[in-house]
């Protein structure tokens, strides 16, 4: 299993596809499929049967998975997209922004 450079809670921008330019927070990362769910991006309509949780049923909007390669991390300092690097600082392995050299 490969380690991904995007984690849950990161703010990302979509770089390719129908939702190019959209930004949001990563809600879930699926390591097996190399995909992530971004809050408010890639909404799809799902038909749901009536249940105890949703007695009305009907059509519900949900976020769908996006491939990790179509996401870029946003640097909190500059607000631009950046690549992620790893470094050992103070005896701990940390992620850092390659543009601003800040620890993420």
Secondary structure, 3 states (H helix, E strand, C coil): CCCCCCCCCCEEEECCCCCCCCEEEEEEEECCCCEEEECCCCEEEEEECCCCCCCCCEEEEEECCEEHHHEEEECCCCCCEECEEEEEECCEEEEEECCCCCEC
